[in-house]
Amino acid sequence: MSYVQPSVGTPRKLTDDGERKWYFPSAVSEATHNEWTVRQILVHLGLFSGIRQLIEDVTTFHARQNIVLTSQEITSFYSRRPDGVVFDAKSKHCVFLEFTRPVDLVTSSEGDWAQIKELEKNKRYGMHIYFVNYLSALHGRPWNCTQANFTIGACGSLKKIQLQDRLCLLGVTNSKVRDKIRVLTVSKH
C-alpha cells in the first residue's frame, strides 16, 4: 500500500498494490481532518443539483417510508457528518468510515462491546447510506455506498478479525499490509 503525498490542503489518495485507488477527502494532511457532510458527499458523487432539489429528494425519500420530517430534521439529515468517507472512482464505491471507542459501555461484558458499537453506528448512518444508493439509482449513476466501522477498545485493543474484514472491504488485500496497519493502529501497553 502506498500513499500519494499531497501538497498542503490536498486530500490524500491511497493505493493497494496498484489495483484500487481510494480518495480520502477528509484526510487533508497529517494534522488536519475535515469531516464531509452528506450534502458534500452527494456533490462529489454528482448527485446534488441544488438545495431545493436536495430538500425535495430527502422529503420524498422519507415519505416513501411513511416518515414525515420537519424542515429542521431535513437539514439535520443532509448535514450529518460521518467520521470519514472514501471513494473508489474506478469501482464507483463510496464508503462511510466510522471510528469509535466504547468508553460509554461500562455495563457491557468483555465480548460484546464491539458488536454494540457496530449496531449503533449502522443505525446512525443506515438511512443516509440507503439515501445515497436511492439517489444514485434514481439518477442513473452507478455509485454504491456502504459503511465500514472501526471500533477500538480501551488502551487501543480491537477485534482483529473485524479490522481485517474492514480493511479487505477497502481493498487492502495484502495480508502484510493489513498486519502493518494493525500494528500501527493498536497501541502497545
C-alpha positions as CSV (number, residue, x, y, z in Angstrom):
1,M,0.0,0.0,0.0
2,S,1.4,3.4,-0.8
3,Y,0.3,7.0,-0.1
4,V,0.4,9.6,-2.8
5,Q,1.9,12.6,-0.9
6,P,-0.5,15.5,-1.4
7,S,0.5,19.1,-1.4
8,V,-0.7,21.1,1.6
9,G,-4.5,21.2,1.8
10,T,-4.9,18.4,-0.8
11,P,-6.9,15.3,0.1
12,R,-4.9,12.0,0.3
13,K,-5.1,9.1,-2.1
14,L,-4.3,5.6,-1.2
15,T,-3.4,2.7,-3.4
16,D,-3.2,-1.0,-2.6
17,D,-0.8,-2.8,-5.0
18,G,-2.0,-0.6,-7.8
19,E,-5.5,-2.1,-8.1
20,R,-7.6,0.3,-6.1
21,K,-7.3,4.0,-5.7
22,W,-9.1,5.5,-2.8
23,Y,-9.7,9.2,-2.5
24,F,-9.8,10.4,1.2
25,P,-11.2,13.9,1.1
26,S,-11.4,14.2,4.8
27,A,-7.7,13.5,5.4
28,V,-6.3,16.8,4.3
29,S,-2.9,16.4,6.0
30,E,-1.3,14.5,8.8
31,A,-2.7,17.1,11.3
32,T,-5.9,18.2,9.6
33,H,-9.1,16.3,9.4
34,N,-12.2,17.7,7.7
35,E,-15.5,15.7,8.1
36,W,-17.7,16.0,5.0
37,T,-21.5,16.3,5.3
38,V,-23.8,14.1,3.4
39,R,-24.5,17.1,1.2
40,Q,-20.8,17.4,0.3
41,I,-20.7,13.6,-0.4
42,L,-23.6,14.0,-2.8
43,V,-21.9,16.9,-4.6
44,H,-18.8,14.7,-5.0
45,L,-20.9,11.9,-6.4
46,G,-22.6,14.2,-8.9
47,L,-26.0,13.6,-7.1
48,F,-26.5,17.2,-5.9
49,S,-28.3,19.6,-8.2
50,G,-29.2,22.4,-5.8
51,I,-30.5,22.8,-2.2
52,R,-34.2,22.9,-3.3
53,Q,-33.9,19.6,-5.2
54,L,-32.0,18.1,-2.2
55,I,-34.8,19.1,0.2
56,E,-37.3,17.6,-2.2
57,D,-35.3,14.4,-2.6
58,V,-34.9,14.0,1.2
59,T,-38.6,14.7,1.7
60,T,-39.7,12.2,-1.0
61,F,-37.3,9.5,0.2
62,H,-38.7,9.6,3.7
63,A,-42.3,10.0,2.6
64,R,-41.9,6.7,0.6
65,Q,-41.2,5.1,4.0
66,N,-44.2,6.9,5.7
67,I,-41.8,9.2,7.5
68,V,-42.6,12.9,7.7
69,L,-39.7,15.3,8.6
70,T,-39.7,18.8,9.8
71,S,-37.5,21.3,7.9
72,Q,-35.0,21.2,10.8
73,E,-34.9,17.4,10.5
74,I,-34.3,17.6,6.8
75,T,-31.4,20.0,7.3
76,S,-30.0,17.7,10.0
77,F,-30.3,14.7,7.7
78,Y,-28.1,16.1,4.9
79,S,-25.8,17.9,7.4
80,R,-24.8,14.7,9.2
81,R,-21.0,14.1,9.1
82,P,-19.6,10.6,9.2
83,D,-16.1,10.5,10.7
84,G,-14.6,9.9,7.2
85,V,-15.5,9.0,3.7
86,V,-13.5,7.4,0.9
87,F,-14.3,7.0,-2.8
88,D,-13.1,4.4,-5.3
89,A,-13.9,6.1,-8.6
90,K,-13.0,3.1,-10.7
91,S,-15.4,0.7,-9.0
92,K,-17.9,3.5,-8.1
93,H,-17.8,2.7,-4.4
94,C,-18.3,5.2,-1.6
95,V,-17.7,4.1,2.0
96,F,-18.7,6.0,5.1
97,L,-16.0,5.5,7.8
98,E,-16.8,5.4,11.4
99,F,-14.2,5.3,14.2
100,T,-15.3,4.8,17.8
101,R,-14.2,3.8,21.3
102,P,-16.8,2.0,23.5
103,V,-15.9,4.0,26.6
104,D,-19.6,4.6,27.4
105,L,-20.3,0.8,27.7
106,V,-19.3,0.3,31.4
107,T,-22.0,-2.3,31.9
108,S,-21.3,-4.4,28.8
109,S,-19.4,-7.7,29.1
110,E,-15.9,-8.1,27.6
111,G,-17.1,-9.8,24.4
112,D,-19.9,-7.6,23.2
113,W,-18.6,-4.0,23.2
114,A,-17.6,-4.1,19.5
115,Q,-20.9,-5.6,18.4
116,I,-22.9,-3.0,20.4
117,K,-21.0,-0.1,18.9
118,E,-21.2,-1.7,15.4
119,L,-25.0,-1.7,15.7
120,E,-25.2,1.8,17.0
121,K,-23.1,3.1,14.1
122,N,-25.0,1.1,11.5
123,K,-28.3,2.5,12.8
124,R,-26.9,6.1,12.9
125,Y,-26.0,6.1,9.2
126,G,-28.2,3.4,7.7
127,M,-30.8,5.8,6.3
128,H,-28.1,8.0,4.9
129,I,-26.4,5.2,3.0
130,Y,-29.8,4.0,1.8
131,F,-30.5,7.6,0.6
132,V,-27.2,7.8,-1.3
133,N,-27.9,4.5,-3.0
134,Y,-31.5,5.6,-3.7
135,L,-30.4,8.9,-5.3
136,S,-27.7,7.0,-7.3
137,A,-30.3,4.7,-8.8
138,L,-32.8,7.5,-9.3
139,H,-30.2,9.5,-11.3
140,G,-28.8,6.5,-13.2
141,R,-25.4,6.8,-11.5
142,P,-23.6,3.5,-10.7
143,W,-22.3,4.5,-7.2
144,N,-22.7,2.0,-4.4
145,C,-22.5,3.4,-0.8
146,T,-21.6,1.2,2.2
147,Q,-20.2,1.7,5.7
148,A,-17.1,0.5,7.5
149,N,-16.9,0.8,11.2
150,F,-13.7,0.6,13.2
151,T,-14.3,0.1,16.9
152,I,-11.2,0.4,19.0
153,G,-11.4,-0.5,22.7
154,A,-9.8,0.9,25.8
155,C,-6.0,1.1,25.6
156,G,-6.1,0.5,21.9
157,S,-7.5,-3.0,21.9
158,L,-9.5,-4.1,18.9
159,K,-11.2,-7.1,17.4
160,K,-8.5,-8.4,15.0
161,I,-10.9,-10.2,12.6
162,Q,-13.2,-7.1,12.4
163,L,-10.3,-4.9,11.5
164,Q,-9.1,-7.4,8.9
165,D,-12.6,-7.6,7.4
166,R,-12.9,-3.8,7.2
167,L,-9.5,-3.4,5.5
168,C,-10.5,-6.1,3.0
169,L,-13.7,-4.1,2.3
170,L,-11.5,-1.2,1.4
171,G,-9.5,-3.3,-0.9
172,V,-6.4,-3.9,1.3
173,T,-5.9,-7.5,0.2
174,N,-2.2,-7.8,1.1
175,S,-2.0,-9.5,4.5
176,K,1.4,-8.0,5.3
177,V,-0.1,-4.5,4.6
178,R,-3.1,-5.3,6.8
179,D,-0.8,-6.5,9.6
180,K,1.3,-3.4,9.3
181,I,-1.9,-1.2,9.6
182,R,-3.0,-3.2,12.7
183,V,0.4,-2.8,14.4
184,L,0.4,1.0,13.7
185,T,-3.2,1.3,14.9
186,V,-3.0,-0.7,18.1
187,S,-1.1,0.9,20.9
188,K,1.2,-1.4,22.9
189,H,0.6,-1.2,26.7
